Amino acid sequence: MNKYILKTGVQHFIEKNWNTDIVSVLLKKPLFDGISQKELVQQLEGKKKSKDKLPTWFKTTGIHYPKKLHLEQTSSETTAAYKSNLVGGKTLVDITGGFGVDSYFFAKQMTSVIHCEINTELSEIAAHNFEVLGVENVSFHNQDGVEFLKGNNGTVEWIFVDPSRRDDKKGRVFILKDCVPDVAGNLNTFFGKTENVMIKTSPLLDILQGIKELEHVAEIHVVAVKNEMKELLWILKKGQTDEPRITTANLVGDTIRHFSFLPSEEKSATVNFALPKNYLYEPNAAILKAGAFKNIGGLFNLKKLHEHSHLYTSDVLIDFPGRRFAVESVIPYGKKSIRELGVDKANITVRNFSETVAAIRKKHNIKDGGAVYLFFTTDLNGRPIVIKCHKRNQGMPT
């Protein structure tokens, strides 16, 4: 950590130039003694990246930003705040502390937080930033988090782990054994120190595969922000043997739209099918990731278009955890019928359809955007159809 970056003149420059052209800064001669232009650019990029992702850090003077990769890997404030509301008690150990965003929010719920980070510079940066942010109930340990647990005799209320992919496994499908630390291989160590473990994983991890790899899974939280999948949270409780409850959460501003179910409920749910009616519904990204394809229709008394389409319909408009549309027309898929539709600009979605959005746009010369929505999908009779709609907003976020 280069402490020259913390000088008043440098901080003033960062405050004034965080949104400037990075290349122009790199091409200049060093502007400050003891700081390379590359280091200066790292701070400018970090400040810019934090504007929306980490507003608390962005608005605080004296923050030291890490390398771009570390900032990309950290939780956003939105998701960190969500997961902090799932814990409580005296002590939590964050064994993969990183830049410290999750630890910062855990500290609001716990009496004390222990931040472990094996990267010396990153540990130093996090400790400095917490001092600037005025957080006093977090201690910092520059060491491997698993080894920290093994070397301490006491117990804690919670252990949090955010495993990262091994560098040589980036091209493979996401599975836990490809991550560091090896969560499944260290469960005995974890449960020797606590009865509650929270694991954050990429949304790429298959939920059923995760349940097989882990033990004592009590809850799974599928977290999306503004309908974009962000992370999976696994709550493990020592001795848990019942099936885990899956909770989906779509975070929009200060509001959270939840949907919760048990895997057995999804498996036994009855599905009713129908051709498109007056309204069309698309579940939010968290629900789709969670695989609540049958349960969601039954709970809201909706008909499904096709077993694999994951689109739903009704005669009367209802509140729904996802996007809602008023159906204007339904046509069979074909060049002639689409030409007669007379649409040259639309938002296109494909569900259970043989062609991609890009291929459809090219073939039918349809530009992106506008107020028209076209769903290319398959109906209950197996026929490819196009549903023309317009969006219907609702009071609650999707």
Secondary structure, DSSP 8 states (H G I E B T S, - for coil): --GGGGSHHHHHHHHHHTTS-HHHHHTS--SBTTB-HHHHHHHHHHHHHHHHH-HHHHTSTT-----HHHHHHS--HHHHHHHHTT--EEEEEETT-TTSHHHHHHTTTEEEEEEE-S-HHHHHHHHHHHHHHT--SEEEE-S-HHHHHHT-----SEEEE--EE-GGGTTS---GGGEES-TGGGHHHHHTT-SEEEEEE-TTS-HHHHHHHSSSEEEEEEEEETTEEEEEEEEEETT--S--EEEEEEEETTEEEEEEE-HHHHHH----B----SEEEEE-HHHHHHT-TTHHHHHTT-EES-TTT--EEESS----SEEEEEEEEEEESSHHHHHHHT-SEEEEEESS-SS-HHHHHHHHT-EEEEEEEEEEEE-TTS-EEEEEEEE---SS--
